[in-house]
Amino acid sequence: MYFVKKALALIIGSIFLSLGINLFLVPHKILDGGTVGIGLIANYLWGFNTGLIIIILSIPIFIFAWFHYRNYFYNSLHGMILSAFFIDFLSPVNHLIEIEAIYSAILGGIFVGIGMGLLLHFQTSTGGTDFIAQFLYARTGINVGIYILLIDSVVIILGGLLLSSETFYLSIITLLFIGLTTALLTSRKGHVVAYE
């Protein structure tokens, strides 16, 4: 029964994440952090499929994980593939909703946060830069959240430079709501469900 729940959470979480990106972020060229953010930059600048870029960027990370962190590899591979698939599969919906950019940034953050929260609740993730943060934490002992924040900041700053200052500011709002929503969904009696 646990595996059925996990499979459903993976599918629903990936759909929420993908809808958040396609319905709310893409129309206003707003970014998420990590490999998703890099995929979105490639999409906005050159029209590449975001999900495909996520998979390409994740290949070397997952190869490294296979040899050094097998547990991470198994727990995150399906999350990465499913989310990347749904991001590209649901890309045609990006013209369905037209709302102001600020509200799009907030709603996109909430939807992506719900998706991430569901994945993390079942000890899985979309992989990518999350693994780099985990690896650096294991080597240095510095909180994994700090590394994720640093990596996401680099992606957002890069996007702001390559796209626009509006992209930069809206993306900060989105990241804030992703973080808040994810934290709410992964907390149990004040404890965050940690990814092992």
Beta strands, then each sheet from edge to edge (+ up, - down):
strand 1: 187-188
strand 2: 191-192
sheet 1: 1+ 2-
end
